[in-house]
Amino acid sequence: MTALMAALLSGLGAAAPDATVLVASLTVSTSGSEERKPNVELDLKRGVEALLHPQ
């Protein structure tokens, strides 16, 4: 996921050089008792693709 994050941040910097970008660390839990979380990596990949290849 590091390459995806780098691509996203690079694209954001190019698209909006004056933007402030906040980055957080996420902890992944494999516990079945926790509420199901969205697929963060897939969402990040889609965001990068949308940024790099706007329609």
DRENPA-3360 file (N, C-alpha, C; in nm, 2 decimals, always signed):
BEGIN
1 = MTALMAAL = +0.08/-0.12/+0.00/+0.00/+0.00/+0.00/+0.09/+0.13/+0.00 ~ +0.21/+0.12/+0.03/+0.30/+0.23/+0.03/+0.31/+0.30/-0.11 ~ +0.31/+0.22/-0.21/+0.32/+0.28/-0.35/+0.19/+0.35/-0.38 ~ +0.08/+0.30/-0.33/-0.05/+0.37/-0.36/-0.06/+0.50/-0.28 ~ -0.01/+0.50/-0.16/-0.01/+0.62/-0.08/+0.08/+0.72/-0.14 ~ +0.20/+0.68/-0.19/+0.29/+0.78/-0.25/+0.23/+0.84/-0.38 ~ +0.16/+0.75/-0.46/+0.10/+0.80/-0.58/-0.02/+0.90/-0.55 ~ -0.09/+0.87/-0.44/-0.20/+0.95/-0.40/-0.15/+1.09/-0.36;
9 = LSGLGAAA = -0.05/+1.09/-0.27/+0.00/+1.21/-0.22/+0.07/+1.30/-0.33 ~ +0.14/+1.23/-0.42/+0.20/+1.30/-0.53/+0.10/+1.36/-0.62 ~ -0.01/+1.29/-0.65/-0.12/+1.34/-0.73/-0.19/+1.45/-0.67 ~ -0.21/+1.44/-0.54/-0.28/+1.55/-0.46/-0.19/+1.68/-0.47 ~ -0.06/+1.66/-0.45/+0.03/+1.77/-0.45/+0.03/+1.84/-0.59 ~ +0.02/+1.76/-0.69/+0.02/+1.82/-0.83/-0.11/+1.89/-0.86 ~ -0.22/+1.83/-0.81/-0.36/+1.88/-0.84/-0.39/+2.00/-0.76 ~ -0.34/+2.01/-0.63/-0.37/+2.12/-0.54/-0.25/+2.15/-0.46;
17 = PDATVLVA = -0.15/+2.22/-0.51/-0.03/+2.25/-0.44/-0.05/+2.32/-0.31 ~ -0.15/+2.40/-0.29/-0.18/+2.47/-0.17/-0.26/+2.39/-0.06 ~ -0.29/+2.27/-0.10/-0.37/+2.19/+0.00/-0.29/+2.14/+0.11 ~ -0.36/+2.12/+0.23/-0.30/+2.06/+0.34/-0.35/+1.92/+0.35 ~ -0.25/+1.83/+0.35/-0.28/+1.68/+0.36/-0.25/+1.63/+0.49 ~ -0.35/+1.56/+0.56/-0.32/+1.50/+0.68/-0.32/+1.35/+0.66 ~ -0.22/+1.28/+0.72/-0.21/+1.14/+0.70/-0.21/+1.07/+0.84 ~ -0.29/+0.97/+0.85/-0.30/+0.90/+0.98/-0.26/+0.75/+0.96;
25 = SLTVSTSG = -0.23/+0.69/+1.07/-0.19/+0.55/+1.07/-0.32/+0.47/+1.12 ~ -0.35/+0.36/+1.04/-0.46/+0.28/+1.08/-0.42/+0.15/+1.13 ~ -0.49/+0.10/+1.23/-0.45/-0.03/+1.29/-0.56/-0.13/+1.24 ~ -0.51/-0.24/+1.18/-0.60/-0.34/+1.13/-0.62/-0.45/+1.23 ~ -0.75/-0.48/+1.25/-0.78/-0.59/+1.35/-0.84/-0.71/+1.28 ~ -0.80/-0.82/+1.32/-0.85/-0.95/+1.25/-0.95/-1.01/+1.34 ~ -1.00/-0.94/+1.45/-1.10/-0.99/+1.54/-1.23/-0.99/+1.47 ~ -1.30/-1.10/+1.48/-1.44/-1.11/+1.42/-1.54/-1.04/+1.50;
33 = SEERKPNV = -1.51/-1.01/+1.62/-1.61/-0.94/+1.71/-1.61/-0.79/+1.68 ~ -1.52/-0.74/+1.61/-1.51/-0.59/+1.57/-1.61/-0.57/+1.46 ~ -1.66/-0.44/+1.46/-1.75/-0.40/+1.35/-1.67/-0.41/+1.22 ~ -1.73/-0.46/+1.11/-1.67/-0.47/+0.98/-1.63/-0.34/+0.93 ~ -1.50/-0.32/+0.89/-1.45/-0.20/+0.83/-1.45/-0.20/+0.68 ~ -1.46/-0.09/+0.62/-1.45/-0.08/+0.47/-1.31/-0.12/+0.43 ~ -1.30/-0.16/+0.30/-1.17/-0.20/+0.25/-1.09/-0.07/+0.21 ~ -1.01/-0.03/+0.31/-0.93/+0.09/+0.29/-0.84/+0.09/+0.17;
41 = ELDLKRGV = -0.77/-0.02/+0.15/-0.67/-0.03/+0.04/-0.75/-0.02/-0.09 ~ -0.86/-0.08/-0.11/-0.94/-0.07/-0.23/-0.98/+0.07/-0.25 ~ -1.03/+0.14/-0.15/-1.08/+0.27/-0.16/-0.96/+0.37/-0.20 ~ -0.84/+0.34/-0.14/-0.73/+0.42/-0.17/-0.69/+0.40/-0.32 ~ -0.69/+0.28/-0.36/-0.65/+0.25/-0.50/-0.75/+0.32/-0.60 ~ -0.88/+0.32/-0.57/-0.98/+0.38/-0.65/-0.96/+0.53/-0.65 ~ -0.92/+0.59/-0.53/-0.90/+0.73/-0.52/-0.78/+0.77/-0.61 ~ -0.67/+0.69/-0.60/-0.55/+0.72/-0.68/-0.58/+0.71/-0.83;
49 = EALLHPQ = -0.66/+0.61/-0.87/-0.69/+0.60/-1.01/-0.78/+0.71/-1.06 ~ -0.87/+0.76/-0.98/-0.96/+0.87/-1.01/-0.88/+1.00/-1.03 ~ -0.78/+1.01/-0.94/-0.70/+1.13/-0.94/-0.61/+1.14/-1.06 ~ -0.55/+1.02/-1.09/-0.45/+1.01/-1.20/-0.52/+1.01/-1.34 ~ -0.64/+0.96/-1.34/-0.71/+0.94/-1.47/-0.85/+1.00/-1.46 ~ -0.87/+1.13/-1.44/-1.00/+1.19/-1.43/-1.08/+1.17/-1.56 ~ -1.21/+1.16/-1.54/-1.30/+1.13/-1.66/-1.35/+1.26/-1.72;
% end
